Amino acid sequence: MTQQQRTPSRPLPACPAGHHPRYMLDGRRIESRGGHFIECRCSRTPKCATFDLAWAHWHKQHGIHPQLDARPAGNSNVVQLGLRLAGVVS
């Protein structure tokens, strides 16, 4: 089996028709029409050398602006609490 469904390293937005996309890897070499691609029921990207290129094609193809995430990479167990300064009246 040359094609495998993989878990993407970042979330994939649905296409404008609302279909949930999936990230696929064709294990053949690029020269043999292999590579990374993203597809849903109504569309698919061309096969690319990396997931990042396929991700960029998906966004451009559907006119979706990528969300730049300001949070640090990875899950964090740190919770930031709002603090009040003593003696300050608000």
Secondary structure, 3 states (H helix, E strand, C coil): CCEEEECCCCCCCCCCCCCCCEEEEECCCHHHCCEEEEECCCCECCCECCHHHHHHHHHHHHCCCCCCCCCCCCCCCCCCCCCCCCCCCC
